Amino acid sequence: MALLGAEYLQRNAEHVNALNVFPVPDGDTGTNMNLTMTSGIRELRSKPSAQVGKAAEALSKGLLMGARGNSGVILSQLFRGFSKSLSGVEEAGVLQLANALQHGVDMAYKAVVKPVEGTILTVAREAAKHAVQYARRTNDVADLMREVHAKAYEALQRTPDMLPVLKQVGVVDSGGQGLVFIYEGFVHSLTVAAGSGEQEAYTLPSEAAPPEEVAVPGSVPSLRKLEPSSAQARLSTDAIEFLYDMEFFINRKLVGNRAALFDESAYKRALEKDGDSILVITDDDIIKVHVHSRKPGDVLNLSLPYGELTDIHILNMREQHRELLEQEQETAGYTTASLASAELLAGQVPDAAVAPGQVYERAPYGIIAVALGEGIADIFLENDVDTVLSGGQTMNPSTEDFVKAIEALSAEHIYLLPNNGNIILAAEQAAELSERSVTVIPTRTIPQGLAAVLAFKEDESTERNADWMKNAAEQVVSGQVTKAVRDTTIEGVAIREGEYIGIKEKTIVVSNADVLGACQSLLASMLEEGGDLVTVLTGEDADPSVTAALCEWIAEQYPELETEVQEGGQPLYPYLFAVE
């Protein structure tokens, strides 16, 4: 059932993307839901089970760690509640299935600080409510699921009546549409199973064409720019104290009542005696453990009483470091950061001004920011940001990406800057899953993120810094220019496909066939209440002559305004603006 639900979503991901309210080229609800569902299916395939409860648990775990964007996080919460309701169930009947759908809705609503009706939440709620009522009148699971799908579709058609912007644009909610496609796959699966018993083969999107990776320390390319032999040459291989990188799962269900009572705090204290970079995530009877240790045998022996150990991975980081040093002698410029990078192996981020023997074991703070474009990434890194995750509207970092980045950064307290409204939920979910001290600064744009970083003061308390960073972000007026991908009218602005649209915060204020004209109109709107500084971040498609003409216009129209131009290198958006 889950396989075909995922396939139906995959087939229609671009259709879901096209329902994005803003006619921008990077509408990504379908992509985020598809990648989230793909992660769930991958986990489900790796832990197959004929028991409904176990299968739901595996699916939920994969969805949780792979959740991307608001839509993906909400989807993961729907199935997390669904899974918890079916815990221990061998085979689900109509009442159990209906109750599981309702539990999923309850958990999803709790996960969202300010639930908005006319979204995927509404579609899921109406479908689940109907399922609970209809379950009293049927014993056929396929019949129940047909009703759920029909009710979800009906609720989807009403979403424009609940969200005026949907009606104005003439679309239904994109997240709700994605959920309807998943339910449609469920119906098809149950119908086929009741007939021929055969199901179509499902191919993960990643098996056909792997999606672009997100830059997460420890696994994929990073945007940190290093000079040849910069950090690696300043770190001795022998300085890697906890040399074995360990990751494994403790499955408590496999040993039944023989599993010892698990005291998470005591377990962590025991790991800390001879290890660091400790991460313990408990999800019912599955415990995920990550630790850097000198004595891997002791770690495994410590863990055995709590359950059966599975998916054990142990890497010798000194060996990795030796290999990296050899590669360092042959390459320069942008390097591929892995778990063997000097910063992560040593458990710190070395500073170029600090002598090799003076690097501290753990910094008092660390900052992780999300950005797309080498120029923007460099700006963050030059202003005390330790790690930049590559992402934005086109590719949202997942919850797991954030968890890995948090785990890899050796700091007493970590600040997360999502820099996109669609990434905040994933960042918050990662902060909850991590055992580290983490604060999410809910920055919604790149300019807000930059303002937050500049407001940070190393010698101040965690709480005061969080307040200052949030306040600084709120003082910035953000704007962006991109091309429209379809004809529409939004809040009185007539938009033609291919025209340049100017977006002030969340509102489209102009559509113009001329990029310079669009930039001028957008800036005029952003400066209505004044400003002292305008920052221009040029994208990869920015025309230098247009940039020069824009700067001349600003100087003529606003002679008292200071203008700063920086190369951002971001795709799809030739210009980003910040007014302070």
C-alpha positions in Angstrom: 0.0 0.0 0.0 2.8 2.4 0.9 4.7 1.5 -2.2 2.0 2.5 -4.6 1.1 5.6 -2.5 4.7 6.7 -3.0 4.6 5.8 -6.7 1.5 7.8 -7.3 3.0 10.8 -5.6 6.3 10.4 -7.6 4.4 10.3 -10.9 2.6 13.5 -10.0 5.3 15.4 -8.2 5.6 18.0 -10.9 1.9 18.5 -11.0 2.0 19.2 -7.3 4.9 21.6 -7.8 2.8 23.5 -10.4 0.2 24.2 -7.8 2.5 26.4 -5.8 0.7 29.7 -5.2 3.6 31.8 -6.4 4.4 31.3 -10.1 8.1 30.9 -9.4 10.4 28.4 -11.1 11.2 26.6 -7.8 7.8 25.6 -6.5 8.8 22.5 -4.5 6.0 21.0 -2.5 5.8 18.0 -4.8 9.6 17.5 -4.7 9.7 17.8 -0.9 6.9 15.3 -0.4 8.3 13.0 -2.9 11.8 13.0 -1.3 10.3 12.5 2.1 8.1 9.6 1.0 11.1 8.1 -0.8 13.1 8.1 2.4 10.2 6.3 4.1 10.0 3.7 1.4 13.8 3.1 1.6 13.6 2.4 5.3 10.5 0.2 4.8 12.4 -1.8 2.2 15.4 -2.2 4.4 13.2 -3.6 7.3 10.4 -5.6 5.6 7.8 -7.1 7.8 4.4 -8.8 7.3 3.2 -7.1 10.5 1.3 -3.9 9.9 2.7 -2.3 13.0 6.3 -3.0 12.2 5.9 -1.9 8.6 4.3 1.4 9.7 7.1 1.9 12.2 9.8 1.5 9.6 7.9 3.8 7.2 7.5 6.4 9.9 11.2 6.3 10.9 12.3 6.9 7.3 9.8 9.7 6.8 10.9 11.4 10.0 14.6 11.5 9.2 14.0 12.3 5.5 11.4 15.0 6.0 12.0 18.1 3.8 10.1 21.4 3.9 6.9 22.1 5.7 4.9 19.7 3.6 7.4 16.9 4.2 7.5 17.5 7.9 3.7 17.5 8.2 3.6 14.3 6.1 6.1 12.6 8.4 4.0 13.6 11.5 0.8 12.2 9.9 2.5 8.9 9.5 4.3 9.0 12.8 0.9 9.2 14.6 -0.4 6.6 12.2 2.5 4.3 13.2 2.1 4.8 16.9 -1.6 3.9 16.7 -0.8 0.6 15.0 2.1 -0.3 17.3 2.1 -4.1 17.9 -0.7 -4.7 15.4 -0.3 -7.8 13.2 -3.1 -7.0 10.8 -5.3 -3.8 10.8 -9.0 -3.8 10.3 -11.2 -0.9 9.3 -11.5 0.5 12.9 -7.8 0.3 13.5 -7.0 1.9 10.2 -9.5 4.7 10.7 -8.2 5.4 14.3 -4.6 5.4 13.0 -5.5 8.1 10.4 -7.0 10.2 13.2 -4.0 9.7 15.4 -1.8 10.9 12.6 -3.9 14.1 12.2 -3.7 14.7 15.9 0.1 14.5 15.9 0.5 16.6 12.8 -1.6 19.4 14.3 0.5 19.3 17.5 3.6 19.7 15.4 2.5 22.9 13.8 2.7 26.0 16.0 0.0 27.9 14.0 -2.1 25.4 12.0 -3.6 27.0 8.9 -6.9 25.6 7.4 -7.1 25.1 3.7 -3.9 23.1 3.7 -2.8 19.5 3.8 -3.8 19.6 7.5 -7.4 20.2 6.5 -7.5 17.5 3.9 -6.0 15.0 6.3 -8.4 16.0 9.1 -11.6 15.8 7.0 -10.5 12.4 5.5 -9.7 11.0 8.9 -12.9 12.2 10.5 -14.9 10.6 7.8 -12.9 7.4 8.1 -13.8 7.1 11.8 -17.5 7.6 11.1 -17.6 5.3 8.0 -15.7 2.5 9.7 -18.8 1.7 11.7 -20.6 0.9 8.4 -18.1 -1.4 6.6 -15.7 -4.3 7.2 -13.9 -3.8 3.9 -10.6 -2.0 4.2 -10.5 -1.2 0.5 -14.0 0.3 0.7 -12.9 2.4 3.7 -9.9 3.7 1.8 -12.0 4.6 -1.2 -14.1 6.7 1.1 -11.0 8.3 2.6 -9.7 9.2 -0.8 -13.0 10.6 -1.9 -13.4 12.7 1.2 -9.8 13.9 0.9 -10.5 14.9 -2.7 -13.7 16.7 -1.7 -11.8 18.6 1.1 -9.1 19.5 -1.4 -11.6 21.1 -3.7 -12.8 23.3 -0.8 -9.3 24.6 0.1 -9.6 27.7 -2.1 -12.7 28.7 0.0 -10.6 28.5 3.1 -7.5 30.3 1.8 -8.3 33.3 -0.3 -5.0 33.3 -2.1 -5.7 29.9 -3.5 -9.0 31.1 -4.9 -7.3 34.2 -6.3 -4.7 32.1 -8.2 -7.2 29.4 -9.2 -5.4 26.4 -7.6 -6.0 23.9 -4.8 -3.5 23.5 -1.9 -0.4 21.7 -3.2 0.3 19.8 0.0 -3.3 18.6 0.1 -3.0 17.5 -3.5 0.1 15.5 -2.7 -1.7 13.7 0.1 -4.6 12.9 -2.2 -2.2 11.3 -4.7 -0.8 9.1 -1.9 -4.3 8.0 -0.8 -5.1 7.3 -4.5 -2.1 4.9 -4.5 -3.4 3.3 -1.3 -6.8 2.7 -3.0 -5.2 1.2 -6.1 -3.0 -1.1 -4.0 -5.9 -2.4 -2.0 -8.2 -2.8 -5.0 -5.5 -4.7 -6.9 -4.7 -6.8 -3.9 -8.4 -7.8 -3.6 -8.4 -8.7 -7.3 -5.4 -10.3 -8.9 -3.1 -10.0 -5.9 -0.4 -8.4 -8.1 1.1 -5.0 -7.7 3.2 -2.9 -10.0 6.9 -2.6 -9.4 8.0 0.5 -7.6 11.3 2.2 -8.4 12.7 4.7 -6.0 13.4 8.1 -7.7 16.9 7.9 -6.3 17.5 4.6 -8.1 16.7 6.1 -11.5 18.3 9.5 -11.0 19.7 10.5 -7.6 18.6 14.0 -6.5 21.1 16.7 -6.0 22.7 16.2 -2.6 22.5 18.7 0.2 25.9 19.8 1.6 26.0 18.1 5.0 29.2 17.8 6.9 30.2 14.1 7.1 28.6 12.9 3.9 28.5 15.2 0.9 30.3 18.2 -0.6 30.6 21.3 1.6 30.7 24.9 0.4 33.6 25.7 2.8 36.4 27.1 0.7 39.8 25.9 1.9 43.3 26.7 0.8 45.5 23.6 0.0 46.5 21.9 3.2 44.8 24.6 5.3 43.1 22.6 8.1 44.3 19.1 7.4 48.0 20.1 7.5 47.5 21.7 10.9 46.1 18.6 12.5 48.2 15.5 13.3 46.5 12.2 12.6 47.5 11.1 16.1 45.6 14.1 17.5 42.3 12.3 16.6 41.7 11.0 20.1 38.4 9.2 19.7 39.3 7.4 16.4 36.5 5.0 15.9 33.3 6.5 14.3 30.5 4.2 15.3 26.9 4.2 14.2 24.3 1.4 14.9 20.8 0.7 16.0 19.6 -1.1 19.2 16.5 -3.1 18.4 14.8 -3.8 21.7 11.9 -5.7 20.2 14.1 -8.5 18.9 15.0 -9.6 22.4 11.6 -9.2 24.0 11.5 -9.2 27.8 15.2 -10.0 28.0 16.1 -6.4 27.2 17.3 -4.4 30.2 15.5 -1.2 31.2 17.0 1.6 29.1 18.1 4.7 31.1 19.0 7.1 28.3 20.8 9.6 30.6 22.9 6.8 32.3 23.7 5.3 28.9 25.0 8.7 27.6 27.1 9.2 30.7 28.7 5.8 30.1 29.5 6.7 26.5 30.9 10.1 27.5 33.6 8.4 29.7 35.5 7.4 26.6 33.9 9.1 23.7 32.4 12.2 22.1 30.1 13.3 19.3 27.4 11.3 21.0 23.9 11.1 19.5 21.2 8.9 20.9 17.7 9.0 19.3 15.0 6.9 20.9 11.9 6.1 18.9 9.8 3.5 20.8 11.8 0.2 20.7 14.4 1.4 18.2 17.4 3.3 19.5 19.9 5.0 17.1 23.4 5.5 18.5 26.3 7.5 17.1 29.6 8.0 19.0 33.3 8.6 18.4 35.1 6.2 20.8 38.6 4.8 21.6 37.1 1.4 22.5 34.4 0.2 20.1 34.2 -3.1 21.8 33.3 -1.5 25.1 30.6 0.5 23.4 29.0 -2.6 21.8 29.3 -4.5 25.1 27.6 -1.6 26.9 24.7 -1.6 24.4 24.1 -5.4 24.1 21.9 -5.7 27.3 19.4 -3.3 25.8 18.6 -5.2 22.6 20.0 -6.7 19.4 22.5 -4.5 17.6 21.8 -4.0 13.9 23.3 -1.9 11.0 26.6 -1.6 12.7 29.1 0.8 11.0 32.6 1.4 12.4 35.1 3.6 10.6 38.7 4.3 11.6 38.9 8.0 11.3 42.7 8.1 11.5 42.9 5.9 8.5 40.4 8.2 6.7 42.5 11.2 7.7 45.7 9.7 6.3 43.9 9.2 3.0 42.6 12.7 3.1 46.0 14.1 3.6 47.3 12.3 0.6 44.4 13.7 -1.5 45.1 17.1 0.0 48.5 17.1 -1.6 47.0 16.6 -5.1 44.0 18.9 -4.9 43.2 22.5 -3.9 40.3 25.0 -3.9 36.9 23.6 -3.0 37.3 20.3 -1.1 34.8 17.6 -0.5 34.2 17.5 3.3 33.5 14.1 4.7 33.6 12.6 8.2 37.3 12.5 7.6 37.6 16.3 7.3 40.0 17.8 9.9 37.4 19.9 11.5 35.0 17.0 12.1 37.6 14.4 13.1 39.1 16.6 15.7 35.6 17.6 17.0 36.3 21.3 16.4 36.4 24.0 13.7 40.0 25.2 13.6 40.6 28.9 13.2 43.3 30.0 10.8 44.7 32.3 13.5 45.0 29.6 16.1 48.2 27.6 16.4 47.9 23.8 15.9 48.4 23.0 19.6 45.9 25.6 20.8 42.7 24.4 19.2 40.0 23.9 21.9 38.1 20.6 22.2 34.7 22.2 22.0 33.8 25.8 21.1 31.2 27.7 23.2 28.9 28.1 20.2 28.4 27.1 16.6 26.2 28.4 13.8 24.7 26.4 11.0 23.0 28.3 8.1 21.2 27.2 4.9 22.2 28.9 1.6 22.2 28.3 -2.1 25.0 29.8 -4.1 28.8 29.8 -3.5 28.9 33.6 -3.0 26.2 33.6 -0.3 27.8 30.6 1.4 31.1 32.4 1.5 29.5 35.5 3.0 28.1 33.4 5.8 31.3 31.6 6.4 33.2 34.9 6.5 30.8 36.0 9.3 31.3 33.3 11.9 29.0 30.7 10.4 30.7 27.3 10.9 28.6 25.1 8.5 26.6 26.0 5.4 24.0 23.4 4.3 23.4 23.8 0.5 19.7 24.4 0.0 16.8 26.7 -0.5 13.5 26.6 -2.4 14.9 24.2 -5.0 16.3 21.6 -2.5 15.3 21.8 1.1 17.6 20.1 3.6 16.0 17.3 5.4 15.6 16.8 9.1 18.4 14.2 8.9 20.6 16.7 7.1 20.2 19.1 10.0 20.7 16.3 12.6 24.0 15.2 10.9 25.2 18.8 10.7 24.4 19.3 14.4 26.1 16.1 15.3 29.3 17.0 13.4 29.7 20.5 14.8 31.7 20.5 18.1 30.1 23.3 20.1 28.4 23.7 23.4 25.4 25.5 21.9 24.3 25.6 18.2 22.2 28.1 16.4 20.3 27.0 13.2 19.4 29.6 10.5 17.0 28.0 8.0 16.8 31.2 5.9 13.7 29.9 4.2 10.1 29.7 5.5 9.8 26.2 4.0 12.8 24.9 6.0 11.9 26.1 9.5 9.8 23.1 10.5 12.6 20.7 9.4 15.1 22.7 11.5 12.8 22.7 14.5 12.2 19.0 14.2 16.0 18.3 14.0 16.5 20.4 17.1 13.9 18.3 19.0 15.5 15.0 17.8 19.1 16.1 18.7 20.4 15.7 22.3 22.5 18.8 21.8 21.7 22.3 22.9 20.2 23.9 19.8 18.3 27.2 19.1 16.4 27.7 15.8 16.4 31.3 14.7 13.3 31.3 12.4 14.9 33.3 9.5 12.8 33.2 6.4 15.1 34.8 3.9 18.8 35.0 3.2 18.9 38.7 4.1 17.3 37.9 7.5 19.9 35.2 8.0 22.8 37.6 7.3 21.3 40.2 9.7 21.0 37.6 12.4 24.6 36.5 12.0 25.9 40.1 12.2 23.9 40.6 15.4 25.5 37.7 17.1 28.0 38.5 20.0 30.3 35.8 21.1 30.6 37.1 24.7 26.9 37.3 25.4 24.6 34.6 26.8 22.7 32.1 24.7 19.3 33.6 25.4 20.4 37.2 24.8 22.0 36.3 21.5 18.9 34.4 20.4 16.8 37.5 21.2 19.2 39.9 19.3 19.4 37.6 16.3 15.6 37.3 16.0 15.1 41.0 16.5 17.8 41.8 13.9 16.1 39.5 11.4 12.7 41.1 11.9 14.1 44.5 11.1 15.2 43.6 7.6 12.9 44.1 4.6 13.6 41.3 2.1 13.0 41.2 -1.6 13.7 38.9 -4.5 13.3 38.9 -8.3 12.7 35.9 -10.4 10.8 34.8 -13.6 7.2 33.8 -13.6 6.4 30.3 -14.8 2.8 30.8 -15.7 0.1 33.4 -16.3 -1.9 34.4 -13.3 -3.2 37.3 -11.2 -2.3 37.7 -7.5 -3.5 40.5 -5.3 -4.3 42.7 -8.3 -0.9 42.1 -10.0 -1.3 40.7 -13.5 1.5 38.3 -14.3 2.6 36.8 -17.6 4.8 33.8 -18.0 8.4 34.8 -18.6 8.1 38.2 -17.0 10.2 39.2 -14.0 8.2 39.3 -10.7 9.3 41.3 -7.6 8.5 39.7 -4.3 8.6 41.8 -1.1 8.6 39.5 1.9 5.7 37.2 0.9 3.9 39.5 -1.5 4.3 39.9 -5.2 4.4 43.7 -5.9 5.3 43.9 -9.5 5.5 42.0 -12.8 7.6 43.5 -15.6 9.0 42.1 -18.9 12.2 44.2 -18.1 14.4 42.9 -15.2 15.7 46.4 -14.4 12.1 47.8 -14.3 11.1 45.0 -11.9 14.1 45.6 -9.6 13.3 49.4 -9.5 9.6 48.9 -8.7 10.4 46.3 -6.1 13.0 48.5 -4.4 10.7 51.5 -4.5 8.1 49.4 -2.6 10.7 48.2 -0.1 11.9 51.7 0.6 8.5 53.2 1.2 9.2 53.4 4.9 12.8 54.5 4.5 16.1 52.8 5.0 19.8 53.5 5.5 21.4 50.6 3.6 20.4 48.4 0.7 22.3 45.2 0.0 22.1 43.7 -3.5 23.0 40.0 -3.9 23.5 39.2 -7.5 22.6 35.7 -8.8 24.2 33.5 -11.4 21.9 35.0 -14.1 22.4 38.6 -13.1 23.6 40.9 -16.0 26.5 43.2 -14.9 25.1 46.0 -17.1 21.7 45.7 -15.4 23.4 45.7 -12.0 25.4 48.9 -12.9 22.3 50.6 -14.2 20.4 49.7 -11.0 23.1 51.1 -8.8 23.0 54.4 -10.8 19.2 54.5 -10.4 19.5 54.0 -6.6 22.1 56.7 -6.3 19.9 59.2 -8.3 16.6 58.4 -6.5 18.0 57.8 -3.0 21.2 59.8 -2.7 21.4 59.4 1.1 21.1 55.6 0.8 24.2 53.5 1.2 24.4 50.6 -1.4 26.4 47.4 -1.1 26.6 44.9 -4.0 27.8 41.4 -3.3 28.0 38.4 -5.6 25.6 35.7 -4.3 25.7 33.2 -7.2 22.2 31.9 -6.3 20.2 30.2 -9.1 16.8 31.2 -10.4 16.8 34.6 -8.6 19.0 37.1 -10.4 18.6 39.6 -7.6 18.0 39.4 -3.8 17.6 42.7 -1.9 17.8 43.6 1.8 16.8 47.0 3.2 17.9 48.0 6.7 
